[in-house]
Amino acid sequence: MPDPRTLRDSTQIVLPCDLLESVRDDLESEFVVSVHRASGETCRIIGSPVEIRAVSDFLARQGISLR
C-alpha cells in the first residue's frame, strides 16, 4: 500500500497565498487545478499528478520557488 504522504505530495502544492496573487488567474485558466486557502496565509493547489508537475514548471518559469 502506498504511503499517503507520497500521494498527497504528488497531488498538491502548498505555498504562501501572497506568492500566488499575480499568477492565480493564469494558473486556474491554464491548468485543471483548484486553489484553496488552507489556513491563514497558506494556499493549496490541488490537481492530478500530471497537472501538479505542469503547475510546478509554470511556477518555476514565473520565478516562484517551491523549495
TIMI-2910 file (N, C-alpha, C, CB; in pm, 1 decimal, decimal comma, always signed):
<rs>
+----------+----------+----------+----------+----------+----------+----------+----------+----------+----------+----------+----------+------+
!      n_x !      n_y !      n_z !     ca_x !     ca_y !     ca_z !      c_x !      c_y !      c_z !     cb_x !     cb_y !     cb_z ! resn !
+----------+----------+----------+----------+----------+----------+----------+----------+----------+----------+----------+----------+------+
!    +85,2 !   -117,9 !     +0,0 !     +0,0 !     +0,0 !     +0,0 !    +89,7 !   +124,1 !     +0,0 !    -96,9 !     -0,2 !   +123,2 !  Met !
!    +65,6 !   +220,2 !    -87,5 !   +148,9 !   +339,9 !    -91,8 !   +128,1 !   +427,2 !    +32,5 !   +118,6 !   +420,6 !   -218,3 !  Pro !
!   +231,6 !   +500,7 !    +63,0 !   +228,0 !   +593,8 !   +175,6 !   +141,1 !   +714,6 !   +137,6 !   +372,8 !   +639,2 !   +215,5 !  Asp !
!    +40,4 !   +749,2 !   +217,2 !    -47,6 !   +863,1 !   +184,7 !    +27,9 !   +995,0 !   +165,3 !   -150,5 !   +880,7 !   +294,4 !  Pro !
!   +137,9 !  +1014,2 !   +237,7 !   +215,9 !  +1138,6 !   +221,3 !   +272,8 !  +1149,9 !    +81,2 !   +329,8 !  +1144,9 !   +323,9 !  Arg !
!   +315,9 !  +1037,4 !    +25,6 !   +369,3 !  +1038,4 !   -110,5 !   +260,9 !  +1076,2 !   -210,2 !   +428,9 !   +901,6 !   -146,3 !  Thr !
!   +144,2 !  +1018,9 !   -195,7 !    +33,2 !  +1051,8 !   -285,3 !     -7,1 !  +1197,7 !   -271,2 !    -86,9 !   +961,4 !   -257,3 !  Leu !
!    -13,9 !  +1246,3 !   -148,9 !    -51,8 !  +1385,6 !   -124,2 !    +49,2 !  +1481,2 !   -187,2 !    -63,0 !  +1412,5 !    +26,9 !  Arg !
!   +178,7 !  +1449,7 !   -174,7 !   +282,0 !  +1535,3 !   -232,0 !   +274,2 !  +1542,1 !   -383,6 !   +418,3 !  +1486,5 !   -190,6 !  Asp !
!   +223,7 !  +1436,6 !   -447,1 !   +215,9 !  +1437,0 !   -592,8 !    +86,9 !  +1499,9 !   -644,7 !   +227,9 !  +1295,9 !   -644,9 !  Ser !
!     -5,8 !  +1534,0 !   -554,6 !   -133,3 !  +1590,5 !   -599,5 !   -160,4 !  +1729,3 !   -544,8 !   -245,5 !  +1499,7 !   -560,3 !  Thr !
!    -63,6 !  +1788,8 !   -475,3 !    -85,1 !  +1923,9 !   -424,8 !    +46,5 !  +1998,9 !   -409,6 !   -158,4 !  +1919,5 !   -291,4 !  Gln !
!    +34,1 !  +2130,2 !   -413,6 !   +145,1 !  +2220,9 !   -384,8 !    +93,9 !  +2315,3 !   -277,8 !   +195,1 !  +2299,2 !   -514,4 !  Ile !
!   +171,6 !  +2334,6 !   -173,2 !   +134,3 !  +2424,6 !    -64,9 !   +231,4 !  +2542,3 !    -66,2 !   +135,7 !  +2351,1 !    +73,9 !  Val !
!   +174,3 !  +2662,4 !    -76,5 !   +254,5 !  +2785,0 !    -84,8 !   +188,2 !  +2896,3 !     -3,8 !   +272,5 !  +2829,0 !   -232,7 !  Leu !
!   +266,4 !  +2998,1 !    +31,9 !   +203,3 !  +3117,3 !    +88,0 !   +113,6 !  +3181,5 !    -18,3 !   +310,7 !  +3218,7 !   +138,6 !  Pro !
!     -5,5 !  +3220,9 !    +19,8 !   -102,5 !  +3277,3 !    -75,4 !    -49,7 !  +3401,6 !   -146,7 !   -231,6 !  +3311,7 !     -3,4 !  Cys !
!    +30,2 !  +3482,0 !    -78,4 !    +78,2 !  +3604,6 !   -142,2 !   +166,0 !  +3576,8 !   -264,2 !   +155,6 !  +3687,7 !    -42,0 !  Asp !
!   +229,5 !  +3459,7 !   -270,6 !   +309,3 !  +3425,3 !   -388,7 !   +222,2 !  +3399,1 !   -511,0 !   +395,3 !  +3303,2 !   -359,9 !  Leu !
!    +97,9 !  +3361,4 !   -488,1 !     +8,4 !  +3326,6 !   -599,2 !    -72,7 !  +3444,4 !   -652,4 !    -85,7 !  +3218,4 !   -555,8 !  Leu !
!    -71,7 !  +3556,3 !   -582,2 !   -157,0 !  +3669,7 !   -620,3 !   -143,2 !  +3708,1 !   -766,7 !   -124,6 !  +3789,2 !   -534,6 !  Glu !
!    -21,2 !  +3718,6 !   -815,5 !     -0,3 !  +3769,0 !   -951,7 !    -25,6 !  +3663,6 !  -1059,9 !   +140,7 !  +3821,4 !   -965,3 !  Ser !
!    -29,1 !  +3535,5 !  -1023,4 !    -43,1 !  +3430,7 !  -1125,6 !   -167,0 !  +3343,8 !  -1108,0 !    +78,3 !  +3343,0 !  -1124,7 !  Val !
!   -247,0 !  +3368,5 !  -1006,5 !   -359,1 !  +3278,3 !   -976,8 !   -458,7 !  +3268,6 !  -1092,7 !   -431,7 !  +3325,3 !   -851,3 !  Arg !
!   -494,8 !  +3378,2 !  -1154,0 !   -590,3 !  +3373,4 !  -1265,6 !   -535,4 !  +3291,4 !  -1381,8 !   -624,3 !  +3515,4 !  -1313,3 !  Asp !
!   -408,6 !  +3313,6 !  -1418,2 !   -346,3 !  +3235,4 !  -1525,9 !   -339,4 !  +3087,9 !  -1488,5 !   -205,1 !  +3288,7 !  -1557,0 !  Asp !
!   -306,4 !  +3061,9 !  -1364,9 !   -294,4 !  +2924,7 !  -1315,8 !   -426,4 !  +2850,4 !  -1328,6 !   -247,5 !  +2923,7 !  -1170,2 !  Leu !
!   -534,2 !  +2911,6 !  -1283,0 !   -664,6 !  +2846,0 !  -1285,5 !   -723,1 !  +2836,7 !  -1426,6 !   -760,9 !  +2919,9 !  -1195,4 !  Glu !
!   -685,2 !  +2927,5 !  -1515,2 !   -738,4 !  +2919,2 !  -1651,3 !   -657,7 !  +2824,6 !  -1740,0 !   -741,5 !  +3057,1 !  -1713,9 !  Ser !
!   -530,0 !  +2807,3 !  -1710,6 !   -443,7 !  +2724,5 !  -1794,4 !   -439,1 !  +2577,4 !  -1751,5 !   -304,6 !  +2780,8 !  -1793,5 !  Glu !
!   -461,6 !  +2551,0 !  -1622,9 !   -448,3 !  +2415,5 !  -1569,7 !   -578,0 !  +2370,5 !  -1502,3 !   -331,4 !  +2408,3 !  -1470,2 !  Phe !
!   -597,5 !  +2239,0 !  -1496,5 !   -714,6 !  +2182,3 !  -1430,0 !   -675,6 !  +2157,3 !  -1283,7 !   -763,8 !  +2048,7 !  -1501,3 !  Val !
!   -680,8 !  +2265,0 !  -1205,6 !   -646,5 !  +2258,7 !  -1063,6 !   -745,0 !  +2343,7 !   -984,3 !   -500,5 !  +2306,4 !  -1039,2 !  Val !
!   -745,4 !  +2320,7 !   -855,3 !   -823,3 !  +2403,7 !   -763,2 !   -725,2 !  +2470,8 !   -668,2 !   -930,4 !  +2318,8 !   -684,4 !  Ser !
!   -751,6 !  +2596,0 !   -636,6 !   -669,2 !  +2668,1 !   -540,4 !   -756,7 !  +2698,9 !   -420,3 !   -608,1 !  +2799,1 !   -602,3 !  Val !
!   -712,6 !  +2652,9 !   -304,5 !   -789,2 !  +2671,7 !   -181,2 !   -701,1 !  +2735,4 !    -74,8 !   -846,3 !  +2537,3 !   -130,5 !  His !
!   -758,6 !  +2827,0 !     -0,7 !   -688,1 !  +2882,6 !   +114,8 !   -694,4 !  +2777,2 !   +224,1 !   -750,9 !  +3020,3 !   +162,6 !  Arg !
!   -578,8 !  +2727,0 !   +264,0 !   -573,0 !  +2618,0 !   +362,3 !   -592,5 !  +2672,1 !   +503,2 !   -438,5 !  +2542,8 !   +352,4 !  Ala !
!   -514,0 !  +2769,6 !   +539,5 !   -525,2 !  +2830,4 !   +671,7 !   -447,2 !  +2960,3 !   +672,2 !   -473,9 !  +2734,6 !   +782,6 !  Ser !
!   -512,6 !  +3065,7 !   +707,9 !   -444,6 !  +3195,1 !   +715,7 !   -376,3 !  +3235,2 !   +587,5 !   -344,3 !  +3193,0 !   +825,2 !  Gly !
!   -246,3 !  +3223,0 !   +585,0 !   -165,3 !  +3270,0 !   +472,6 !   -124,6 !  +3157,5 !   +376,4 !    -41,2 !  +3338,8 !   +525,0 !  Glu !
!   -171,5 !  +3036,4 !   +398,1 !   -129,5 !  +2921,6 !   +318,2 !   -237,9 !  +2880,9 !   +218,9 !    -94,6 !  +2803,5 !   +409,0 !  Thr !
!   -195,9 !  +2857,7 !    +93,1 !   -287,5 !  +2809,9 !    -10,5 !   -241,0 !  +2674,2 !    -61,4 !   -296,8 !  +2911,3 !   -127,3 !  Cys !
!   -337,9 !  +2591,8 !   -101,2 !   -310,1 !  +2461,4 !   -160,3 !   -357,5 !  +2462,2 !   -305,7 !   -379,4 !  +2346,9 !    -79,3 !  Arg !
!   -269,3 !  +2418,6 !   -392,9 !   -304,0 !  +2396,8 !   -532,7 !   -322,1 !  +2245,9 !   -544,7 !   -192,4 !  +2453,7 !   -633,8 !  Ile !
!   -441,6 !  +2202,0 !   -582,3 !   -474,2 !  +2060,2 !   -584,0 !   -510,1 !  +2017,7 !   -725,9 !   -590,2 !  +2029,3 !   -486,6 !  Ile !
!   -451,9 !  +1907,2 !   -769,8 !   -480,7 !  +1854,8 !   -903,0 !   -419,9 !  +1717,6 !   -921,0 !   -428,9 !  +1949,3 !  -1010,4 !  Gly !
!   -431,5 !  +1664,6 !  -1040,7 !   -373,9 !  +1533,4 !  -1070,3 !   -221,0 !  +1544,8 !  -1068,6 !   -424,6 !  +1479,7 !  -1208,7 !  Ser !
!   -152,0 !  +1432,3 !  -1052,4 !     -5,1 !  +1437,5 !  -1054,3 !    +51,4 !  +1501,2 !  -1182,0 !    +51,0 !  +1297,3 !  -1039,1 !  Pro !
!    -12,5 !  +1475,4 !  -1294,7 !    +33,8 !  +1534,3 !  -1421,9 !    +17,3 !  +1686,2 !  -1418,1 !    -44,8 !  +1474,4 !  -1542,8 !  Val !
!    -97,1 !  +1733,4 !  -1373,5 !   -121,8 !  +1877,7 !  -1365,7 !    -29,7 !  +1943,9 !  -1263,0 !   -268,8 !  +1904,8 !  -1329,8 !  Glu !
!     -7,0 !  +1878,4 !  -1150,8 !    +79,3 !  +1935,8 !  -1048,0 !   +221,8 !  +1951,5 !  -1100,2 !    +78,1 !  +1848,4 !   -921,6 !  Ile !
!   +270,7 !  +1854,5 !  -1177,1 !   +403,3 !  +1869,0 !  -1237,9 !   +406,9 !  +1987,3 !  -1333,0 !   +442,9 !  +1740,9 !  -1312,1 !  Arg !
!   +303,0 !  +2002,7 !  -1414,5 !   +296,2 !  +2114,3 !  -1509,3 !   +286,3 !  +2247,4 !  -1435,2 !   +176,1 !  +2097,3 !  -1604,3 !  Ala !
!   +209,1 !  +2251,5 !  -1327,7 !   +196,7 !  +2374,0 !  -1247,8 !   +330,6 !  +2407,9 !  -1183,4 !    +87,1 !  +2358,2 !  -1139,1 !  Val !
!   +399,5 !  +2308,6 !  -1135,4 !   +531,8 !  +2329,6 !  -1076,2 !   +626,5 !  +2394,0 !  -1177,4 !   +590,3 !  +2196,0 !  -1026,1 !  Ser !
!   +626,1 !  +2343,2 !  -1300,2 !   +709,0 !  +2401,7 !  -1406,4 !   +664,7 !  +2544,6 !  -1436,7 !   +702,0 !  +2315,6 !  -1534,6 !  Asp !
!   +535,1 !  +2568,1 !  -1443,6 !   +480,5 !  +2701,0 !  -1468,8 !   +525,4 !  +2799,0 !  -1360,2 !   +326,8 !  +2695,6 !  -1475,9 !  Phe !
!   +511,1 !  +2758,1 !  -1235,6 !   +551,2 !  +2845,4 !  -1124,8 !   +701,4 !  +2875,3 !  -1128,7 !   +514,0 !  +2780,8 !   -990,2 !  Leu !
!   +780,5 !  +2776,3 !  -1162,6 !   +925,4 !  +2797,6 !  -1173,8 !   +957,4 !  +2900,7 !  -1282,5 !   +997,2 !  +2664,3 !  -1204,3 !  Ala !
!   +884,4 !  +2892,5 !  -1395,8 !   +906,0 !  +2991,7 !  -1503,3 !   +864,5 !  +3132,0 !  -1459,3 !   +827,3 !  +2951,7 !  -1629,8 !  Arg !
!   +772,9 !  +3140,3 !  -1363,4 !   +728,4 !  +3270,5 !  -1312,1 !   +819,3 !  +3321,3 !  -1199,7 !   +584,0 !  +3260,5 !  -1261,6 !  Gln !
!   +920,3 !  +3241,8 !  -1165,3 !  +1013,2 !  +3281,9 !  -1060,0 !   +966,5 !  +3247,5 !   -920,0 !  +1037,3 !  +3427,6 !  -1068,2 !  Gly !
!   +869,9 !  +3157,8 !   -908,1 !   +818,2 !  +3117,1 !   -777,3 !   +881,9 !  +2983,2 !   -741,9 !   +660,8 !  +3107,0 !   -777,6 !  Ile !
!   +964,4 !  +2985,0 !   -639,0 !  +1034,1 !  +2865,1 !   -595,0 !   +946,8 !  +2781,7 !   -503,6 !  +1163,4 !  +2901,6 !   -524,5 !  Ser !
!   +946,2 !  +2653,4 !   -523,6 !   +866,7 !  +2562,6 !   -441,3 !   +945,8 !  +2508,2 !   -324,4 !   +814,6 !  +2448,5 !   -524,8 !  Leu !
!  +1067,7 !  +2540,9 !   -311,4 !  +1151,8 !  +2490,0 !   -201,9 !  +1188,4 !  +2599,8 !   -107,6 !  +1277,8 !  +2424,6 !   -255,3 !  Arg !
+----------+----------+----------+----------+----------+----------+----------+----------+----------+----------+----------+----------+------+
</rs>
